[in-house]
């Protein structure tokens, strides 16, 4: 059985997918689970986790920005990337 908590932490890294993690597990354990079963075990584990993150703050004191993936390039005068 793969370490599901480890898989969950690794999936938070940029560009990491379940497919890449499965390939790593199969290289370490050639007779391990197939991709479908691997994903099913992870999904069952993920359903047990709490999806909320409580943050206490004074209204207007902080700004929260949420984005996924790589950042967008910023262009300055003359279209040069900064």
C-alpha distances in whole Angstrom, upper triangle without the diagonal:
4,7,8,12,12,12,14,16,16,17,20,22,24,24,20,18,15,16,17,13,12,15,14,10,12,14,12,10,13,12,8,8,12,13,14,11,9,12,12,9,10,14,13,12,15,17,17,18,22,24,27,28,31,34,37,40,44,45,46,45,42,41,37,36,33,32,30,30,32,35,39,41,44,48,51,54,55,51,50,46,46
4,6,9,8,8,11,13,13,14,17,18,21,20,16,15,12,14,14,10,9,12,11,8,10,13,11,10,13,13,9,9,12,12,14,11,8,11,12,9,9,13,13,11,13,16,16,17,21,22,25,26,29,32,35,38,41,42,43,42,39,38,34,33,30,29,26,26,28,32,35,38,41,44,47,51,51,47,46,42,42
4,6,5,6,9,10,11,13,15,16,20,20,16,15,13,15,15,11,12,14,12,10,13,15,13,13,16,16,13,13,15,15,16,14,11,13,14,10,9,13,13,10,12,16,15,15,18,20,23,23,26,29,32,35,38,39,40,39,36,35,32,31,28,28,25,25,27,30,34,36,39,43,46,49,50,47,45,41,41
4,5,5,6,9,10,11,13,15,18,18,15,14,11,14,14,11,11,15,14,12,15,17,15,15,18,18,14,13,15,14,15,13,10,10,11,8,6,10,10,7,9,12,11,11,15,16,19,20,24,26,29,32,36,36,38,37,34,33,29,28,25,25,22,23,26,29,32,35,38,41,44,48,48,45,44,40,39
4,5,5,6,9,10,11,14,17,18,15,15,13,16,16,12,14,17,15,14,18,19,18,18,21,21,18,17,19,18,18,17,13,13,14,11,9,12,12,8,9,12,11,10,13,15,17,18,21,23,26,29,33,34,35,34,31,30,27,26,23,23,21,22,25,27,31,33,36,40,43,46,47,44,42,38,38
4,5,5,6,9,10,12,15,16,13,13,12,15,14,10,12,15,13,12,15,17,15,16,19,20,17,16,18,17,18,17,13,14,16,13,11,14,15,11,12,15,15,14,16,17,20,20,23,25,28,30,34,35,36,34,31,30,27,26,23,23,21,21,23,26,29,32,34,38,41,45,45,42,40,36,36
4,5,5,6,9,10,13,14,10,10,8,11,10,7,9,12,11,10,14,15,14,15,18,19,15,14,16,14,15,14,11,11,13,11,8,11,13,10,10,14,14,13,16,17,19,20,23,25,29,31,35,35,36,35,31,30,27,25,22,21,19,19,21,24,27,30,33,36,40,43,44,40,39,35,35
4,5,5,7,10,13,14,10,10,9,13,13,10,12,15,14,14,17,19,18,19,21,22,19,17,18,16,17,16,13,12,13,12,8,10,12,9,8,12,12,10,13,13,16,16,20,21,25,27,31,31,32,31,28,27,23,22,19,19,16,17,20,23,26,29,32,35,38,42,43,39,38,34,34
4,5,6,8,11,13,10,11,12,15,14,11,14,17,15,15,19,20,19,20,23,24,21,20,21,19,20,19,16,15,17,15,12,14,15,12,11,15,15,12,14,14,16,16,19,20,24,26,30,30,31,30,26,25,22,21,18,18,16,16,19,21,25,27,30,33,36,40,41,38,36,32,31
4,5,6,9,10,7,9,9,12,10,8,12,13,12,13,16,17,16,18,21,22,19,18,19,17,19,18,15,14,17,16,12,14,17,14,13,17,17,15,18,17,19,19,22,23,27,29,32,33,33,32,28,27,23,22,19,18,15,15,17,20,23,26,29,32,35,39,39,36,34,30,30
4,5,8,8,5,6,7,10,10,8,11,14,13,14,17,18,18,20,22,23,20,18,18,16,17,17,14,12,15,15,11,12,15,13,11,15,16,14,16,15,18,18,21,23,26,28,31,31,32,31,27,25,22,20,17,16,13,12,15,18,21,24,27,31,34,37,38,34,33,29,29
4,7,9,7,9,11,14,13,12,15,17,16,17,20,21,21,23,25,27,23,22,22,19,21,21,18,16,18,18,14,15,17,15,13,16,17,14,15,14,16,15,19,20,23,25,28,28,28,27,24,22,18,17,14,13,10,11,13,16,19,22,25,28,31,35,36,32,31,27,27
4,6,6,9,11,14,12,11,15,16,15,17,20,20,20,23,25,27,24,23,23,20,22,22,19,18,21,20,16,18,20,18,16,20,21,18,19,18,19,18,22,22,26,27,30,30,30,29,25,23,20,18,15,14,11,10,11,14,18,20,23,26,29,33,34,30,29,25,24
4,6,9,12,14,12,13,16,17,16,19,21,21,22,25,26,28,25,24,24,21,22,24,20,19,22,22,18,19,23,21,18,22,23,21,22,20,21,20,23,24,27,28,31,30,30,29,25,23,20,17,14,12,9,7,8,11,15,17,20,23,26,30,30,27,25,22,22
4,7,10,11,9,11,14,14,15,17,19,19,21,23,24,26,24,23,22,18,20,22,19,17,21,21,18,19,22,21,19,22,24,22,23,21,23,23,26,27,30,31,34,33,33,32,28,26,23,20,17,14,10,8,9,13,15,18,21,24,28,31,31,27,26,23,23
4,7,8,7,8,11,12,12,14,16,17,18,20,21,23,20,19,18,15,17,19,15,14,17,18,14,16,19,18,16,19,21,19,21,20,22,22,26,27,30,31,35,34,34,33,29,27,24,21,18,16,12,11,13,16,19,21,25,28,31,35,35,31,30,26,27
4,5,5,6,9,10,11,13,14,16,17,18,19,21,18,16,15,12,14,15,12,11,14,15,12,13,17,16,14,18,20,18,21,19,22,23,26,28,32,33,36,36,36,35,31,29,26,23,20,17,14,12,15,19,21,24,27,30,34,37,37,33,32,29,30
4,5,5,6,9,10,10,12,14,15,16,17,18,15,13,12,9,10,12,9,7,11,11,9,10,14,13,12,16,18,17,20,19,22,23,27,29,33,34,38,37,38,37,34,32,28,26,22,20,17,16,19,22,25,28,31,34,37,41,41,37,36,33,33
4,5,5,6,9,10,10,12,14,15,15,16,14,12,11,7,10,12,9,9,12,13,12,13,17,17,16,19,21,21,24,23,26,27,31,32,36,38,41,41,41,40,37,34,31,28,25,22,19,17,20,23,26,28,32,34,38,41,41,37,36,33,34
4,5,5,6,9,10,11,13,14,15,17,15,14,13,10,13,15,12,12,15,16,14,16,19,18,18,21,23,22,25,24,27,27,31,32,36,37,41,41,40,40,36,34,30,28,25,22,18,17,18,22,25,27,30,33,37,40,40,36,35,31,32
4,5,5,6,9,10,11,12,13,15,13,12,12,10,13,13,10,10,14,13,11,14,16,15,15,19,20,19,22,22,25,25,29,31,34,36,40,40,40,39,35,34,30,28,25,23,19,18,20,24,27,29,32,35,39,42,42,38,37,34,34
4,5,5,6,9,10,10,11,12,9,9,8,6,10,10,7,8,12,12,11,13,16,15,16,19,21,21,24,24,27,28,32,33,37,39,43,43,43,42,39,37,33,31,28,26,22,21,23,27,30,32,35,38,42,45,45,41,40,37,37
4,5,5,6,9,10,10,12,10,10,10,9,12,13,10,12,15,15,14,17,20,19,20,23,24,24,27,27,30,31,35,36,40,42,45,45,45,44,41,39,35,33,29,27,24,22,23,27,30,32,35,38,41,45,44,40,39,36,37
4,5,5,6,9,10,13,11,12,12,11,15,15,12,14,17,16,15,18,20,19,20,23,24,24,27,27,30,30,34,35,39,40,44,44,44,43,40,38,34,32,29,27,24,22,23,27,30,32,35,38,41,45,44,41,39,36,36
4,5,5,6,8,10,8,9,10,10,13,13,9,12,15,13,13,16,18,17,18,21,22,22,26,26,29,30,33,35,39,41,44,45,45,44,41,39,36,34,31,29,26,24,26,30,33,35,38,41,44,48,48,44,42,39,39
4,5,5,5,7,6,8,8,9,13,12,10,13,16,15,15,18,20,19,21,24,25,25,29,29,32,33,37,39,42,44,48,48,48,48,44,42,39,37,33,31,28,26,28,32,35,36,40,43,46,49,49,45,44,41,41
4,6,6,9,9,11,12,13,16,16,14,16,19,18,18,21,23,22,23,27,28,28,31,31,34,35,38,40,44,45,49,49,50,48,45,43,40,38,34,32,29,27,28,32,35,36,40,42,46,49,48,45,43,40,40
4,6,9,9,11,13,14,18,17,14,17,19,18,18,21,23,21,23,26,27,27,30,31,34,34,37,39,43,45,48,49,49,48,44,43,40,38,35,33,30,28,30,33,36,38,41,44,47,50,50,47,45,42,42
4,6,5,9,11,13,16,14,12,16,18,16,17,20,21,20,22,25,26,27,30,31,34,35,38,40,44,46,50,50,51,50,46,45,41,40,37,35,32,30,32,36,38,40,44,47,50,53,53,49,48,44,45
4,6,9,10,12,15,14,13,16,18,18,19,22,23,23,24,27,28,29,33,33,36,37,41,43,46,49,52,53,53,52,49,47,43,41,38,36,33,31,33,37,39,41,45,47,51,54,53,50,48,45,46
4,7,9,12,14,13,12,16,17,16,18,21,22,22,24,26,27,28,32,33,36,38,41,43,47,50,53,53,54,53,50,48,45,43,40,38,34,33,35,39,41,44,47,50,53,57,56,52,51,48,48
4,7,9,12,10,9,13,14,13,14,17,18,18,20,23,23,25,28,29,33,34,37,40,43,46,49,50,51,50,46,45,41,40,36,35,31,30,33,36,39,41,45,48,51,54,54,50,49,46,46
4,6,8,6,6,9,10,10,12,14,15,16,18,20,21,23,26,27,30,32,36,38,42,44,48,48,49,48,45,43,39,38,34,33,29,29,31,35,38,40,44,47,50,53,53,49,48,45,46
4,6,6,6,9,10,11,12,14,16,17,18,20,22,24,27,27,31,33,36,39,43,45,48,48,49,48,45,43,39,37,34,32,28,28,30,34,36,39,42,45,49,52,52,48,47,44,45
4,6,5,6,9,10,11,12,14,15,16,18,21,22,25,25,28,30,34,36,40,42,45,45,46,45,42,40,36,34,30,28,25,24,27,30,33,35,39,42,45,48,48,44,44,40,41
4,5,5,6,9,10,11,12,14,15,17,19,21,24,24,27,29,33,36,39,42,45,44,45,45,42,40,36,34,30,29,25,25,28,32,34,37,40,43,47,50,50,46,45,42,43
4,5,5,6,9,10,11,12,14,16,17,19,23,23,27,29,33,35,39,42,45,45,46,46,42,41,37,35,31,30,27,27,30,33,36,39,42,45,49,52,52,48,48,44,45
4,6,5,6,9,10,11,12,15,16,18,21,21,25,27,30,33,37,39,43,43,43,43,40,38,34,33,29,28,24,24,27,31,33,36,39,42,46,49,49,46,45,41,42
4,6,5,6,9,10,10,12,15,16,19,19,22,24,28,31,34,37,40,40,41,40,37,35,31,30,26,25,22,22,25,28,31,34,37,40,44,47,47,43,43,39,40
4,5,5,6,9,10,11,13,15,18,18,22,25,28,31,35,37,40,40,41,41,38,37,33,31,28,27,24,25,28,31,34,37,40,43,47,50,50,47,46,43,43
4,6,5,6,9,10,11,13,17,18,22,24,27,30,34,36,40,40,41,41,38,36,33,32,28,27,25,25,29,32,34,38,41,44,47,51,51,48,47,43,43
4,5,5,6,9,10,11,15,15,19,21,24,27,31,33,37,37,38,37,34,33,29,28,24,24,21,22,25,28,31,34,37,40,44,47,48,44,43,40,40
4,5,5,6,9,10,13,13,17,20,23,26,30,32,35,35,36,36,33,32,28,27,23,23,20,22,25,28,31,34,37,40,44,47,48,44,43,40,40
4,6,5,7,10,13,14,18,20,23,27,30,33,36,36,38,38,35,34,30,29,26,26,24,25,28,31,34,37,40,44,47,50,51,47,47,43,43
4,5,5,7,11,13,16,18,21,24,28,31,34,34,36,36,33,32,28,28,24,25,23,24,27,30,33,36,39,42,45,49,50,46,46,42,42
4,5,5,9,9,13,15,19,21,25,28,31,31,33,32,30,28,25,24,21,21,19,21,24,27,30,33,36,39,42,46,47,43,42,39,39
4,6,8,9,12,15,18,22,25,28,31,31,33,33,30,29,26,25,22,23,21,23,27,29,32,35,38,41,44,48,49,45,45,41,41
4,7,9,12,15,17,21,24,27,31,31,33,33,30,30,26,26,23,24,23,25,29,31,34,37,39,43,46,50,51,47,47,43,43
4,6,9,11,14,17,21,24,27,28,30,29,27,26,23,23,20,21,20,23,26,28,31,34,36,40,43,47,48,44,44,40,39
4,6,8,11,14,17,21,24,24,26,26,24,23,20,21,19,20,20,23,26,27,30,34,36,39,42,46,47,44,43,40,39
4,7,10,13,17,19,22,22,24,24,22,21,17,18,15,17,17,20,23,24,27,31,32,36,39,42,44,41,40,37,36
4,6,10,13,16,19,19,21,21,19,18,15,16,14,17,18,21,24,25,27,31,32,36,38,42,44,41,40,37,35
4,6,10,13,16,17,19,18,16,16,13,14,13,16,17,20,23,23,26,29,30,34,36,40,42,39,38,35,33
4,7,10,13,14,16,16,14,15,13,15,15,18,20,23,26,25,28,31,32,35,37,41,43,41,40,37,35
4,6,10,11,13,12,11,12,11,14,14,18,20,23,25,24,27,30,30,34,35,39,41,39,38,35,33
4,7,9,12,11,10,13,12,16,17,21,23,26,28,27,29,32,32,35,37,40,43,40,40,37,34
4,6,8,7,7,10,11,15,17,20,23,26,28,26,28,31,30,33,34,38,41,38,38,35,32
4,6,5,8,11,12,16,19,22,26,29,30,28,30,32,31,34,35,38,41,39,38,36,33
4,6,7,9,11,15,17,21,24,28,29,27,28,30,29,32,33,36,39,37,37,35,32
4,6,7,10,13,17,20,24,26,27,25,26,28,27,29,30,32,36,34,34,32,29
4,7,10,14,17,20,24,26,27,24,26,28,26,29,30,32,36,34,34,31,29
4,7,10,13,16,20,23,23,21,22,24,23,26,27,30,33,31,31,28,26
4,7,10,13,17,19,20,18,19,21,20,23,24,28,31,28,28,25,23
4,7,10,14,16,17,16,17,20,20,23,25,28,31,28,28,25,23
4,7,10,13,14,12,14,17,17,20,22,26,28,25,25,22,21
4,7,10,12,11,13,17,18,21,24,27,29,26,26,23,22
4,7,9,8,10,14,16,19,22,26,27,24,23,20,20
4,7,8,11,14,17,20,23,27,28,24,24,21,20
4,7,9,12,15,19,22,26,26,23,22,18,19
4,7,9,12,16,19,22,23,19,18,15,15
4,7,9,13,16,19,20,17,16,12,12
4,6,10,13,16,17,14,13,10,11
4,6,10,13,14,10,10,6,8
4,7,10,12,9,8,6,6
4,7,8,5,5,5,6
4,6,5,6,6,7
4,5,7,9,10
4,6,9,11
4,6,9
4,6
4
